[in-house]
């Protein structure tokens, strides 16, 4: 009897220890009528991105099952959030919409994150702070998305690691700064913007600060802002020569010319 009890107890302990890993799936789902107590499967989806993030394996994907607002989220590992084919929204009044920060992971500064098909909106009685903030990661791709109404920046890159952010087919609207790159250390932080529109920024379209800040821009429109490009303290912007910069105040000369 004692031997049987020990065997059963050992099995229960093993099950308890294994359960967190077993709970993480490669693909998880969110739904407007979901519940974060669910396992985030297609038949039992979660309600928020935050609820699904913790149940998604490193390198996995969160998909939107139907239209909905799925809340702000902090991403701490390699992950894709994809809502193409439906309406996936983050309403981020007074907060950061998406915070990418893998600094607490076993290998900080290595996360690869994809954000696709999202509407990230800071509208509310108190404006959102930042749409997408990259604090620590290796590569972040933002594509087919809208980011608007944030009081600091639509996208802010201030990583403590070497970080590269690619923004493609995106609209950044009515933010204080459309895109801000201000490295938090000596590591290079870069942003490449292509096929996108940055409109009605109250301060500047793209702001790069410091010699570790690099920018690349192609086939992009920056309009309705006092300054399209704000390059400070040795920052460099590389242009492919096919952009429209239509600011309400003079943009030239800039501290660092386009190259």
C-alpha positions in Angstrom: 0.0 0.0 0.0 2.8 2.3 0.9 4.6 1.6 -2.4 1.4 2.3 -4.3 1.0 5.6 -2.5 4.5 6.6 -3.4 4.0 5.7 -7.0 0.8 7.7 -7.3 2.4 10.7 -5.5 5.4 10.6 -7.9 3.1 10.5 -10.9 1.1 13.5 -9.6 4.3 15.5 -9.0 5.5 14.7 -12.5 2.2 15.8 -14.0 2.3 19.0 -12.0 5.8 19.8 -13.1 5.1 19.0 -16.7 1.8 20.9 -17.0 3.3 24.4 -17.7 5.3 23.1 -20.7 2.3 21.0 -21.9 0.1 24.1 -21.7 2.2 26.0 -24.2 1.0 25.4 -27.8 2.7 26.4 -31.0 -0.5 28.0 -32.3 -3.0 29.7 -30.0 -6.2 31.6 -30.7 -8.0 34.7 -29.4 -11.7 35.5 -29.8 -14.0 38.4 -28.8 -16.0 35.8 -26.9 -13.1 33.9 -25.6 -11.9 33.4 -22.0 -8.4 33.6 -20.7 -9.1 30.6 -18.5 -9.3 28.5 -21.7 -6.2 26.7 -23.2 -6.4 29.2 -26.2 -7.2 26.4 -28.7 -9.3 27.0 -31.7 -12.3 25.4 -30.0 -11.6 27.1 -26.6 -9.9 30.4 -27.5 -8.6 33.1 -25.1 -10.0 36.6 -24.8 -6.8 38.7 -24.8 -3.3 38.7 -26.4 -1.8 38.8 -22.9 -3.7 35.6 -21.9 -2.6 33.8 -25.1 1.1 35.0 -24.9 1.8 33.0 -21.7 0.2 29.9 -23.3 2.1 30.1 -26.6 5.5 28.4 -27.0 8.6 30.3 -28.0 8.5 30.8 -31.8 4.8 30.2 -31.9 1.8 32.2 -33.2 -1.3 33.8 -31.9 -4.1 34.1 -34.4 -7.4 36.0 -34.3 -10.4 33.7 -34.7 -12.9 36.6 -35.2 -13.0 40.4 -34.9 -12.3 41.9 -31.5 -10.3 44.1 -29.2 -7.7 42.0 -27.5 -5.9 44.3 -25.1 -2.3 45.5 -24.6 0.4 42.8 -24.4 4.0 42.4 -23.3 5.9 39.9 -25.5 8.9 38.3 -23.8 10.0 35.7 -26.5 10.0 35.0 -30.2 6.3 35.2 -31.2 4.0 36.1 -34.1 0.6 37.8 -33.6 -1.4 37.6 -36.8 -4.9 39.0 -37.3 -4.9 39.2 -41.1 -8.3 38.1 -42.5 -10.2 39.7 -39.6 -10.1 42.8 -37.4 -7.7 42.5 -34.5 -7.5 45.6 -32.3 -5.6 46.8 -29.3 -7.1 49.8 -27.6 -4.3 51.2 -25.4 -5.5 54.3 -23.6 -2.9 55.5 -21.1 -0.6 52.5 -21.6 1.8 51.0 -24.1 0.0 48.9 -26.7 2.7 46.2 -27.4 5.8 46.0 -25.3 8.5 43.8 -26.8 11.0 43.0 -24.0 12.8 39.7 -23.8 15.3 40.9 -21.2 14.1 38.4 -18.6 14.5 35.4 -21.0 17.4 33.0 -20.8 18.8 34.6 -24.0 18.0 38.3 -23.9 18.2 40.3 -27.1 17.5 37.4 -29.4 13.7 37.4 -29.7 12.2 37.6 -33.2 8.7 39.1 -33.2 6.1 39.6 -36.0 3.1 41.8 -35.7 0.8 41.5 -38.7 -2.7 42.8 -39.4 -3.3 44.8 -36.2 -5.0 48.1 -35.3 -3.2 49.6 -32.3 -5.1 52.7 -31.1 -4.2 55.0 -28.2 -7.5 56.8 -28.4 -9.3 57.5 -25.1 -9.9 60.0 -22.4 -6.1 59.7 -21.8 -4.0 59.0 -24.9 -1.9 55.9 -25.1 1.8 56.3 -24.4 3.5 54.3 -27.2 2.0 52.0 -29.8 4.8 49.5 -30.1 7.8 49.7 -27.8 10.9 47.6 -28.5 13.0 47.4 -25.3 14.9 44.2 -25.9 14.7 42.0 -29.0 16.7 41.1 -32.1 14.2 41.5 -34.9 10.7 43.0 -35.0 8.5 43.1 -38.1 5.4 45.3 -38.1 3.4 44.8 -41.3 -0.1 45.5 -42.6 -1.0 47.4 -39.5 -2.4 50.8 -38.2 -0.8 52.6 -35.2 -2.3 55.9 -34.1 -3.1 58.4 -31.4 -0.1 57.9 -29.0 1.3 60.7 -26.9 5.0 59.7 -27.2 5.5 57.7 -30.4 3.7 55.2 -32.6 6.8 53.0 -32.6 9.6 53.5 -30.1 12.9 51.6 -30.3 15.1 52.1 -27.2 16.6 48.6 -26.9 19.4 47.7 -24.5 20.4 45.1 -27.2 21.2 45.3 -30.8 17.8 45.6 -32.4 16.4 45.8 -35.9 12.8 46.9 -36.6 11.2 46.6 -40.0 8.0 48.4 -40.8 6.2 47.6 -44.0 2.8 48.5 -45.4 1.9 50.3 -42.2 0.0 53.6 -41.4 1.2 55.6 -38.4 -1.3 58.4 -37.8 -1.7 61.3 -35.3 1.2 60.3 -33.0 3.5 62.8 -31.3 6.4 61.1 -33.2 5.6 58.5 -35.8 8.8 56.5 -35.2 11.4 57.1 -32.6 14.8 55.4 -32.4 16.8 56.3 -29.3 19.1 53.4 -28.3 19.3 52.7 -24.5 23.0 51.6 -24.9 25.8 51.6 -27.4 24.3 48.8 -29.3 23.0 49.6 -32.8 19.2 50.1 -33.0 17.9 50.4 -36.6 14.6 50.9 -38.3 13.7 50.2 -42.0 10.5 51.8 -43.2 9.0 50.8 -46.6 5.7 51.2 -48.4 4.2 53.1 -45.5 2.5 56.4 -44.5 3.4 58.5 -41.5 0.8 61.3 -41.2 -0.2 64.1 -38.8 2.6 63.6 -36.3 2.6 66.6 -33.9 6.4 66.7 -33.5 8.1 64.7 -36.3 7.6 61.8 -38.6 10.8 59.9 -37.8 13.2 60.8 -35.0 16.7 59.2 -34.7 18.9 60.1 -31.7 22.6 59.2 -31.3 25.2 57.6 -33.5 23.9 54.1 -32.7 20.5 55.0 -34.3 20.2 54.0 -38.0 17.4 54.5 -40.4 16.4 53.3 -43.8 13.4 54.6 -45.7 11.9 53.7 -49.1 8.6 54.3 -50.9 7.2 56.0 -47.9 5.1 59.2 -47.4 5.7 61.5 -44.4 3.1 64.3 -44.3 1.4 66.8 -42.1 4.1 67.1 -39.4 6.3 70.1 -38.5 9.4 68.0 -39.3 9.5 64.9 -41.4 13.0 63.8 -40.3 14.6 64.7 -37.0 18.2 63.4 -36.9 20.2 64.2 -33.7 23.6 63.6 -32.3 25.2 61.7 -35.2 22.2 59.7 -36.2 22.1 58.6 -39.9 19.1 58.1 -42.2 19.6 56.3 -45.5 17.1 57.1 -48.3 16.5 55.1 -51.4 15.4 58.3 -53.1 11.7 57.4 -53.7 10.0 59.0 -50.7 7.6 61.9 -50.2 8.5 64.3 -47.3 5.8 66.9 -47.0 6.3 68.7 -43.7 4.6 71.9 -42.5 8.0 73.5 -41.6 11.3 73.4 -43.2 13.2 70.1 -43.1 16.5 71.3 -44.5 19.3 71.4 -43.6 19.2 68.4 -41.3 22.0 67.6 -38.9 22.9 64.6 -41.0 22.0 64.6 -44.7 20.2 61.8 -46.4 22.7 59.2 -47.7 
